[in-house]
Amino acid sequence: MNPEAELSSQINCEYLVIGSGAGGSVVARELARAGKDVLIVEEGGHFKTSEFNDSTANQLRKMYRSGGVTPFIGKPIVGFAEGACVGGSTVINAGYFSRTPQRILDQWQSRLGLESYGMKELIPHFENIERDLSVSTKADDGSNKDSAAMEEGCRKLGWRIEPAPRVIKDCSNQNRCPTGCPTEAKRSMLVSYLPQAFTAGAKIIPNLRVTKILSQGNRISCVKAGAKGSGEEITIRPEFVFLSGGAVQTPFLLRKNGLSKKAGKRLEFHMNFKVVAKFDHVVDAEKSTVSLNFVREFEDEGALISPANFRLPFVLSTLAHHDNSMLKQVVAESNRYGLFVTQIQSRSVARVHAPFGSPFMTYKFHKDDLDSLRLNMVRTGKLLLASGCEEILFPVQGMGPVANLEDLESAAAKLKPKDIELVTVHAMSSCPMGQQKNGAVVDENGQVYNYDNLYVSDASVLPTNIGESPQATIMAFAHEIVARHISGLK
């Protein structure tokens, strides 16, 4: 079966789903299973698993937006990494699947009045998704020495560490999560929900970028899109539209087309910094999976620590501010190095701007994030020193290797925002769900205020930053949104 719809200049469909990531794939599958005529359009290409053995550089170029990094402009610039391919960021993420924290759901209910998205409503969705995606934790088979060392460090410090649930089945430690799993062990949307949607009758057009969404009164009348290869303009006339382009592209389309003035005014995100650490023993991190566990000692403060996929291109990019002698040392002794990431639930807020043909984002660094970065640098270093590391390299300009806690505390105290290199892979909350009077863009059905046939189902509808990998929450919300829609049609 070829799921790709035939490209023509005029297309009519019952449902148009814009985007094929964690939100769009759920909507497409459920609508198709309900017997609806579903067309998915995806800006990125449609790649097969057999194509995931290409070089890291080529995979970044093909599967990521802007070749790997889209900047959030501020001091410092934060690099946002986002998938742009069929399956979206689920194809290039680590596959972490953590349920929405209860503390976050409680805040949404008490502060925002979001009554019908509590744990009681979401648990059935979580359970169904976890079954469908084979969510599990990976047992230590002796090959994940970086994870094992971190676990030992937590034991020495008395810190809480828990297995990391992931959408995996029979993971064989290929260590290629960020460039597409070559064995389909990671159950991304590309190999799970989307094939099921296609079996139920959904069609997809890849390499098609939506440029305009036109309305008549309170209804979307047509959608214009450009074919990447030919540049041909395509006109699609749907009865219903589900926007699932993600936390940047969805508010950009809403703002650019005058559909919501509030979209994109407040984009929340995690701040990540990566650390390269040299162990006093061989860890062969390149032969491990991404991580067996999360350090959750500080999760109520929004901070998580874990190993990251160790591949030399990622390691060397993290160390780009160091001199060549350091890079040569890391390459020569790479089997003794590990790559770790600390994730912080930042208080800084970005904004999506739409004056041009593509979005750009600015943000203002929140002063509290500097305190958090300093504190979590020290925590990360303390953990790694307890885990058997003899030298730690932080992504801070002018900061050399540290080998003891005293030197690290001194360097952290002097940290300035402009000197640290930050990235993010989790952006959300740019079209928040809630009450219109409070600045929300969509109601509790995912419906864009003031439009009868326009819905949003992706990371942008999450009311606030959740401090966790958002895939589980995005998918649970998507299931609830599409279930309500289908029920309302009966």
N, C-alpha and C positions, 0 to 999 in steps of 0.2 A: 504494500500500500504506500502510495506517495501522498503524504499529508499536505504537500505544498499546493496551495490554490493557484489556478492559472491567473497570470497577471494580465489585466486589461485596463483600459483607461476609465471604465465605469463599472463599479461593483456595487451590488445591492446585497445586504445581509441583515439578518435579524439582530445578531449581537456582534459588535466589534470590540475585541479586547486588545488594548494597546500596551504591549509589553508581555514578555513570557517568563518572567522570573517567579519568585515565590508566591506573589499575589495573583498575577495574571494566569498562571498555570492552574491554580486551584479553581478560579472562576471559570476558565475555559472547560476544564474537565467536568465540573458539576453541571454547567449549563448544557454541555453536549450530552451528558448522561440523562439529562431531563428532556432530551429530544429537541433541543433548540439548534438553530442554524448559527454556528459560531465561526467567526473568522478572527484569527490572531494576526496582528502585524508586529514585526520585530525589526528594530533598526539594525541589529547585528546580523552576522552570518549564522548559518545552520551547519554546525560541524559534527562529524561522526566521531565516536570514541577512537576509532582507528587513526584519527588525525592528531591525537593528543601526545604523540611521541616526538613532535617537532621540538626545535630548540626553545629554550626559555624566552629568548628575545622575540622569536616569531610568534610564540603563543601570546605573549603580552600584546604584541602589535595587533593580532587578529581578534582577540577575545575580550580585551579591555577597552573601555572608553579612553580616547586620547592616548592610546598606547600604554596605559598603565596608571597615569596620575592626572587627576584634575585638581587644580589648586583651589583651596579656600584662602582668599587673599586677606592677610592680616599680618600681625607680628607675633609669632613667626608664621610663615606660610604653612598651611597644613595640607598635605597631599592626600586627596581622596581617591581611593582605588575602587572601581566599579566595573562589573561585567557588562559587556555589550555584545551579546550573542544569544542564540536561542537557548533558553534556560536561565538567562540572566546571571546574576552573581552567584546563584546556587552552583553553577558549573565551576567557579573559580574560588569559592570560599573553602574553609576548613571543614564545613559540614557540622558545626556545633549546633546542638538542638537543646536549648535550655528554656523551660517554661517561664512565662512571665512571673517575676517575683511577686509574692503576695503583698509586700510592702508597696509596690508600684500600683497594683490593682486597688489597694485600699486608698492610696492617694487620689487615684482617678475618681473613685466614688465619692470620697469626702470633700475633695477640693474642687472637682470639676463637675460633679453631679452625673457621672457616667454610670448609670444604674445597672445596665443590662450586660456588662462585660466583666463580670466578676469571675472568680475561679469556678463557681458552680456552672456557669454558662460555657466556660472555655474548656473545662476538663474533658468533656466528651470529644471535642475537636482534637485536643492534644492526644488523647488516647488513640483515636482513629488515625491521625497522621503518623504517630509513632509506630503503629502497626504497619501502615502502608510503606513507610520509608525505612523499616528495619532499624529504628533508633536503638542504639545499644552502646555499651562501653566496651572498650577493647582490653582484654586481659594482657598482662605483661608476660611476654614470651621470652624475655631476656634480651630482646633486640632494641628496646627503647631505653637506652642507658641515660639519656638526658632527662627523660621523665622520671626514671628511677632515682637519679641523683637529686632531683628537686624534691621528690617525696621524702628522701632521707633527710634533706635539709629541713623540711617542715617537721619531721619527727623530732629532730634535735631542738628546734625552736618552740615546739608545742603548738604549731600553727595548723589550722584546719585545711585539709586538702581532700578533694573528692574526685572520683572518676568523671571524665568529661563525656557526657552523652553526645553521640554523633549519628548522622544518617549514613551508617556504614553497614556493609555486609561482606564478610570475608576479606577484610583489608589485608593486603600483602606488603605493606610498608613501601609502596612505590615512591612516597614522599613527593608527589607531584600535585598535591591538592590545588595550589594556586594557578596551575596551568591546565587543569582538566584531568580527571582521573582516567588513566589508560586501561583500567580493568573493570570499570563500572561499579567498583566497590562502594564508592560514594554515590548515594542515591539522590543525585541532583534531579531537578525538574526535567532535564534533558532525557533521563533514562527511567523516569517514574511517572509523574503526573501527565507530562505531555504525550507520551505514547498512548496512555490510557484515554486522553482526550481525543487523539486522532482515531483510535479504535472506535470511539463513540460517534465519530463523524466530524469533529472539528478540523478546520483547515488552517494553514499558516502561510504567511508570506514573509520571508526573511529579507533583510537588506532593503527595508522600506521605512523611511523616516517620515513620521507625521509632522507636517508643517503648519497646518491650519485646522481649527475646529470651528465650524460656522454654526450659528444658532438662528432660529426664528422664534421670537417670543421666548418661552421657557423650555424650548426643546432644541436639542442638537439636530441640525438638518443634514449636514454632510461633513465629511472629514477629507482634507486634502493631504496627500503624501507624495514624496518623491522617491523614485526608484534609484538606489545608489549607483547601479551600473550604468543605466542609460540616461538618468536624469529626467525620465518621463514623469509627468504629473499624473497621479491617480486620484480619482474622485470616488469616495466610498460613501454610500448612503445607508446608514444603519438605523434600526429602530431603537436600539439601546447601545450606549457606549460605556465600557468599563476602562478607566484609565489606570494602568498598572506599570507606569514607567519608572517608578522609584522616587526617592525623596528629593531628587533634583529635577528630573525631567517632567514629572507630573505637575508640580507647581509652576514650572516654566511654561508649559502649554496652557495652563489655566490663566496665568497672568498675561502671557503674550496675546492670547485671543480674547481678552477682556471678560473672562468667565468668572473670575474671582479676584477681587482686589486684596483679599487677605492671604491668598495662597503664597507660600514662600517667604512670608515676613519673618517667620521664626523657624529656622531649621536647627535641630539639635543633633549632636554627634558625640562620639567617643573620641578621646585623644589617646593614641597609642604611641609608645616609644619602644624601640627594639634595642636589645642589649646583646652584644657578642661576648661570650665568656669562655676563657680557657681553663679547662679542668686539669687536675693533677693526675688524671688517668685517661685512657682512651674511652671515648663515648660513641664514636662512629655515628654521629647524629644524622648523617645523610642516609643511613640505613634504617632509620626509625620512621614511625608515622609522625603526624604533626604534634600530638600530645595525648598522653593517656589521662591527664588529670588537670584540674584547675586548683590554684591556691585561692581558697575562699575565705581566708581569715578576715579579709577587709571588704567583703562584698556588700555589706550594709552601707559602706561609704562609697560604693560604686567602683571599687578597684579589684581587678583580677590579674593574676600572673600565670603564665603558662609557657611551655616551649612553643616554638614556631617551626614551620617547615625549614629545615636546614638544607639549602642549596647554595652553592658558592655565589651565583649571581646575586641572590638576595643578601647574602652576608656582605659581599663586597660593596653593594650599594649602600648598606647601612654604615659602612666604614669609609665612605667616600671622602670624608673630611680628614682622614688620617693620611700620613705620608706613605710612599711606596714601600718603604722597608717594613712597615707594619702589615701592609697588605700581603707582601711576600711571605712574611712569617705565618700569617693565618692560612695561606694556601699550602705552605710546606707542612704545616702541622694540623691540617683541617680535621683530622680524626680526633683531636683533643678539644675541639671547639663546639659550642652549642649556641643556638640563637633563641632568645627568649623575648617575650612581648609582655608589656604591662599596659593594661587597658584602664582608662580612667573615665568615669561618667562626668564629663566636663560641664561646667556652668557657662562656658562661652557659647554664644548663639550666633549662627550664620544667617544670611539673607540671600535669597535667590533673586537675581536681577534678570530682566527680560527685554532690554531695549534692542538687542540684536538678534541674529538668527540662531544663536546658541546661548545657553545660560552662562552666567558667571556668578560666583559667590564671593561675598565678603563676610568677614566676621570681626567682632571686637573681643580681644582677649580679656577674660574676666580675671580680676586680681586674685580671686580665690583659687584659680587653677594653678597659679604659680606655687602657692603653698602646697597644693596637692601634688604637683610634679616633684617638688623638692622632697616631700615626705615619702612618696612612692619610689623615687630613685634610691633613697636610703634603704627602704624596705626590700626592694629588689636586690640591691647589693648585699644586704645582710643575709638574705636567703641564699644567694648564689655562693657566698663565702662559706656558709654552713653546708652547702651541697658539694663542696670539694673543688671550688674554683680558686685558682691562684692569681687570676688577672681578669679584670672586667673592663670592657670598652663600651662607654655610653655614647649616644648620638648627640654629643654636645661639642660645639666648636671650641677649640682651644683646650679641651680636657683630655689629658692623656690617660693611659691605663691606670686603674686603681687596684691595689692589692690588699687594702685594709679598710676597716670601717671608719677610722679617724679621718683618713684622706678623703673618703667619699663624703662624709658629713661636711667637711670643709668645702669641697667642690659644690655640693648641693646648695649650701648656704649662699654661695656666690652666683648661683644660676640666674641668668637673665632670659626672659622669654625668647628674645631674638636669636639666642645661641643654640637652642635645642631643636632638633629635627623631629617633627611630629608627623604622623600619618593617621588616617582614619579609614576604616572599611565599613563603618556603621553610621549611616545618617538616617534621620527619621523626623517625624512630627511636623513636617512643613505644610501639611494640609490637615490639621488635627481634627479628630472626631470630637463632637461635643455640642454645646449650645451655641447658637449663632451669636448671641449677645456677649459671649465670652471670647469671641474671635475664632470660633471653629469654622472650618470650611465645609465639612460634611456632617450629616446627622448620624444617629446611631444605626441607620440602615446603610451607611456608606454613600448616601445620595448627596450630591453637591447642592448646597442651598440655592434655591431659586430655579432649579432645572429638574424637569420630570424624568428625563431619560439619560442622565449623566451620573456615573458612580465612580468612586475611587476605591481601589483595593491594592494597597502596597504599603511600604514602610511609612509613607507620608501621613497616613491616617492615625498612627499611634499618637496618643495625646501628648506624651512627653518622652524624654529619654528613659530607657528602661534599664540601662546599666548592664545589659546582657547582649549576646548575639541575638538579633531580632527575628531570625527566620521563623522560629516556632510561633512567636506572637503574630507575625505577619500572616502566616498560614492559618492560624486559628481565627484571626479576625476575618480573613478572606472567606473561610468556610461559613462563618456566621453571617457575613454580609450577603453572600450568594444564596445561602439557605433562606434568609428572610425575603430576598427578592423573589426566588422561585415560589415560596409559600404565598407571597402577596399576589402572584399572578393567578392563583387557583380560585 
